[in-house]
Amino acid sequence: MVEINVELLVGRAVLSRAGKTIGHIEEVRAQQDGPDLIITEFHVGLYAAMERISASPIGTELLGLFRLRRRHRGYRIRSNQIELGKSELQLLCDEKELAPLFANHLER
């Protein structure tokens, strides 16, 4: 099992297969597996940033004011869809294969 310092990943850019930045890691989700935590997904983009700073109710209203609420503004990247072992974080799949984050994802 590989050990990863999560605090070194948060805020880093994630690149598409073409080398374009699709967003920055804002949140890391993990599940307990015995004594270990296993990373299940990364959240990147605008909605992920709001989720990280816990401003989602205010943020979704602000997005509504700017008419950005209906468009997706982030991705959920499964741990098997991203290459973590290199200096740059790069997708192992196409962007269209990523699950989008929507405003209603933040309204819990």
HUUR-V299843 format. One record per residue. N is the residue number from 1. RES is the residue in one letter. PSI is psi as a letter, one per 30 degrees, with the letter a starting at -180 (NA if undefined). OMEGA is omega in degrees with one decimal (* if undefined). Layout:
BEGIN
n:N res:RES psi:PSI omega:OMEGA
n:N res:RES psi:PSI omega:OMEGA
END
This chain:
BEGIN
n:1 res:M psi:k omega:-178.7
n:2 res:V psi:k omega:175.2
n:3 res:E psi:k omega:-179.2
n:4 res:I psi:k omega:173.3
n:5 res:N psi:j omega:-174.7
n:6 res:V psi:e omega:-177.8
n:7 res:E psi:f omega:177.1
n:8 res:L psi:f omega:179.4
n:9 res:L psi:e omega:-176.6
n:10 res:V psi:k omega:-179.3
n:11 res:G psi:f omega:-179.4
n:12 res:R psi:k omega:179.3
n:13 res:A psi:k omega:173.8
n:14 res:V psi:k omega:-177.5
n:15 res:L psi:k omega:172.8
n:16 res:S psi:l omega:176.9
n:17 res:R psi:f omega:179.8
n:18 res:A psi:f omega:179.0
n:19 res:G psi:g omega:179.4
n:20 res:K psi:k omega:177.0
n:21 res:T psi:k omega:179.1
n:22 res:I psi:f omega:-179.6
n:23 res:G psi:a omega:178.6
n:24 res:H psi:k omega:177.6
n:25 res:I psi:k omega:179.9
n:26 res:E psi:f omega:-178.4
n:27 res:E psi:k omega:177.3
n:28 res:V psi:k omega:178.0
n:29 res:R psi:k omega:-178.9
n:30 res:A psi:l omega:176.2
n:31 res:Q psi:k omega:176.8
n:32 res:Q psi:k omega:176.0
n:33 res:D psi:i omega:-173.3
n:34 res:G psi:b omega:179.9
n:35 res:P psi:f omega:-175.5
n:36 res:D psi:l omega:168.6
n:37 res:L psi:k omega:-179.6
n:38 res:I psi:k omega:179.0
n:39 res:I psi:k omega:179.3
n:40 res:T psi:e omega:179.5
n:41 res:E psi:l omega:176.5
n:42 res:F psi:k omega:174.7
n:43 res:H psi:k omega:-180.0
n:44 res:V psi:l omega:174.9
n:45 res:G psi:a omega:-175.1
n:46 res:L psi:e omega:-179.3
n:47 res:Y psi:e omega:177.5
n:48 res:A psi:e omega:177.8
n:49 res:A psi:e omega:177.6
n:50 res:M psi:e omega:178.3
n:51 res:E psi:e omega:-178.3
n:52 res:R psi:e omega:-177.8
n:53 res:I psi:g omega:177.7
n:54 res:S psi:h omega:179.0
n:55 res:A psi:g omega:-171.7
n:56 res:S psi:e omega:180.0
n:57 res:P psi:e omega:178.6
n:58 res:I psi:e omega:-178.0
n:59 res:G psi:e omega:-179.2
n:60 res:T psi:e omega:176.0
n:61 res:E psi:e omega:177.4
n:62 res:L psi:e omega:177.7
n:63 res:L psi:e omega:176.8
n:64 res:G psi:e omega:178.1
n:65 res:L psi:e omega:-178.6
n:66 res:F psi:g omega:178.0
n:67 res:R psi:h omega:177.8
n:68 res:L psi:f omega:-172.4
n:69 res:R psi:e omega:-174.8
n:70 res:R psi:f omega:178.8
n:71 res:R psi:k omega:178.9
n:72 res:H psi:k omega:-175.4
n:73 res:R psi:h omega:177.3
n:74 res:G psi:l omega:-177.4
n:75 res:Y psi:l omega:166.1
n:76 res:R psi:j omega:-177.9
n:77 res:I psi:j omega:176.7
n:78 res:R psi:l omega:-176.6
n:79 res:S psi:f omega:179.1
n:80 res:N psi:g omega:179.7
n:81 res:Q psi:g omega:-175.7
n:82 res:I psi:k omega:177.6
n:83 res:E psi:j omega:-176.7
n:84 res:L psi:f omega:-171.8
n:85 res:G psi:f omega:-177.3
n:86 res:K psi:l omega:-180.0
n:87 res:S psi:e omega:176.2
n:88 res:E psi:k omega:177.4
n:89 res:L psi:j omega:-175.0
n:90 res:Q psi:k omega:177.6
n:91 res:L psi:k omega:174.2
n:92 res:L psi:g omega:-178.8
n:93 res:C psi:l omega:175.6
n:94 res:D psi:l omega:178.0
n:95 res:E psi:e omega:-176.9
n:96 res:K psi:f omega:177.7
n:97 res:E psi:f omega:-179.0
n:98 res:L psi:k omega:175.6
n:99 res:A psi:k omega:-179.5
n:100 res:P psi:l omega:169.1
n:101 res:L psi:k omega:177.8
n:102 res:F psi:l omega:178.1
n:103 res:A psi:e omega:-177.7
n:104 res:N psi:f omega:174.3
n:105 res:H psi:e omega:-176.4
n:106 res:L psi:f omega:-178.8
n:107 res:E psi:j omega:-173.3
n:108 res:R psi:NA omega:*
END
